[in-house]
């Protein structure tokens, strides 16, 4: 574990335990711990057979597969010889079962406009748009770049690509032209799909303008389809740009799904590595499809009548797996919302839940912390009694935020599924099964069936209980990435070279005496203070448990005496940024964790620099804390002005 060789000391004490509510378990698919354990053991004994049984019965096969798994480390092939289609599994499969009139998508735009589509209507849109793609020359294996607001047509675009075997690369609509161009070039994208604009906090995001700039720098893209959403003026280049609605007018709605090989690439999705260039994570068809379907059903205990809302954008893996492919394969009724959570007011999410009687809410800790900061009065205005299950994803949730979510949003009755996974893993890897596994605030609890994690030191040896170490996966699973687009060497090096025969997740974790996993942040978020290794998230959790603190980020800065000193950046919920509050916060961390974690520097700021997916950019904060100039890739940074502000505070 780095040069010191010492373990990461875990100092967080969290003893609260929340067993699944009896009423919930009674109706759940997996009703108790014994059932979960039986399933997990069965999967562990023979993972290939376990997944083969599920895939055979739950996906449609144009041609059955002959071998469940061919594993030539680090390359997995699942369901070899089979032919299926993810768009078919999400749409046609339900129509054939007489479920065409079931609601597929309920969508609300930020201005309050509404669309409802049944599975039949969604199917029709997808078939028509798939024909549009074909008419524009797109074939199986071609890459289509998608840069759209969160509108139902974004889902249509993704499923239409899947229908004809094309590969989608969805780029979050907040990225810059430079970032879009870089991703288009790397993927060698042929076609761009975008919109004139999207709504965000009452303003139009001029997406087409950004695309025009991006396409100048990514000449591989020859054509561009533009959806009219906001009616802002855009320039349309003749011979390159086409209006979505004009192409759709003439398109036939007859488009049988193309049978594709199990290992046909379904999509690539770019994600930041710790350095330099973004990585195009590649996922394929059958393994990914069955993995997200099954994990969706297990983790969200999906029931026929549920209205399910995952607040993620389709520009992120959560949107791919748990807005589109998982829920739609399972025939779920999904809610989509285009805009910001605080428009027109801070209660927009709660108003949506009340209006559509949402049963399952899946969101991110960064959003939860914002809600806490905005105040309980926004929540209390609304009837949230339809909710029966809550989920989180994206980063660790601080126990205090977990408790707030549990009490204020869940009314104390809804289990919380804290789901740990990554762009690379395709779907959820560790999470409570809500009817079976008791939760502890801040822990993602236990691995899902078929997933066999371990926590190891840098020699690859398992570490003892409650000791931090590298989180690895010891077996391939169907949803795993199949590589980095165009860079096999980086795939091997990044994920398979450090610990022999294991997938290195890049996170630190520990396992408590109950076998529960606690994620302790990224490997590069580990601090070494006086020879003690500390995880940033534990310090942040301690700070956030103080009533004055809304959000905090902890980083290390070089220190002659201690090796690393703890520097924290704090966003206040209330109170004044005074010296006395600083010493109070120091005392608070000392009390919560111990003297070794006491911050040396505390800086107050109005907000933290974040990636557009909401992750704190600790790399930038480390540079600021150390007084270094900011270096590296900032293409994912949400708001550049925050950086200037934090630096300014220093002077
Ligand atoms: C972090 C998001 C703690 C983790 C699906 C992981 C989490 C990275 C959790 C992947 C969680 C995600 N608890 N940490 N429940 N979920 N992470 O690729 O560091 O955007 O490696 O995928 O987010 O982020 P990504």
Boltz pocket constraint, residues with backbone or C-beta under 6 A from the ligand:
constraints:
  - pocket:
      binder: B
      contacts: [[A, 271], [A, 317], [A, 318], [A, 392], [A, 393], [A, 394], [A, 395], [A, 396], [A, 397], [A, 418], [A, 419], [A, 420], [A, 421], [A, 422], [A, 423], [A, 424], [A, 444], [A, 505], [A, 506], [A, 507], [A, 519], [A, 521], [A, 522], [A, 613]]
      max_distance: 6.0
